[in-house]
């Protein structure tokens, strides 16, 4: 696979992750369990949408269509986000764990990308990792507070981890372009990222008396990177694309 094709596929996967999760997290606006968390999730959602825009702009510089077009006009099978980001926000425990698991991976991904052979991506990564660092700090604080809170808060977080960890492993789904991405020094690879991620999240969870499922139970939920999505993505896209379909000249 050519350098350009591998790079574009990689960029689409990242951009779509941040676009979809940004929209999901924005659903907490006005619904947060407290005003501070309402604002926090809203701000983090805005950051993710901004990060997706920056990635789509790099794609545009490589010959792809305008960011609004690729964000809001593709069919469901043309999105390459992992399945984990598609799911509804659920209750706060679910969204907190997803925030914790995804943003640790996102921070480490962009940290690794500061050394990417793609100069525009490396420059963006140097900026974005600083934003996501605060997302990680926010998640860590609440994992610690609720993990060490009371019996119910601990039980709820552990249950979410047990029931959804395989979805989180889908963040690291590889495609047929994985070898090209590594060989062309675009990125060191999903397996390297996953191992860094495990080393990052496990001490935080241990401090909160939480743990990951045993490895024998790991079965990554894959398919999203290849355009195979859950039933949850199409309704979200329909909602996201409504304004653009009415007024294609609208700006986001």
Steps between C-alpha positions, in 0.01 A plus 500: 500500500631848414605756759211733408236229524628371833521852640150594386348185649677564828385862511140404427499252786623759748281781370187285502571382856521857626204621296265230623613499863491880501136489397424229754662693785312815397182316594591557866440874456224587745494144639818476706471366855625837621565833332877449504470173309244641262752767402794259498343256256377785281850650483663165429244437227592833338869406516433170325302667224783748452752217485292316241480819292878539508544141382246544221688813394819296463300257289376790286862605443558147369223535243194389695180702509416796726478408872126576512441270205692204641361554850133533409424335166651152509290188538533293815731239342739778393582595860799330659457573869536216747170359621563612858438869427163429335313382806251732676627684805308282744534605862794699634697191604502375139605833349768551765662163434486557123652844551776351716585212266474694174684813609794309647535333159453830315763680709757225444415482130564869447811488715636228272393698194726792589767283333291423190652520154193705402611848601151662518382212720806524724442872548133446579587223744733728694208739553221250555678287760502802731121529472441132560737496797237698691229257390708216643554688826126561528421133442764383748361723775148362464615139469683546830209679671234251396714187514588586858161657575251253639392145427249606233728737310779241499266223390357706216840593357628143523185368330542744211863398457412131505217541248670738257873435501483299177340802333791713618748251354340574163673841510815313393349311207748481214435512129674362194708819492660438842833386357521801270418737787784354703750463214437854378552625857157662509432329833663225705192278489188413694662218698770733632232753591289238679790388718577862592129549576485200732805627686329838534155393617580209729671703778211750502246219527702322769507816711120509474476127590376423149638241262486389140341170399749211477671474162335166429172693471631762259319489166531836319186636335623565146346600170459874538828579327371308197162675497306236692310686768245446773135597472580811704701688237237567232254683733786717623611580144144588404489750784848635429435545128160667532620862494754443224240325285272803536775761453825368347656845544467487879831514689592294808 
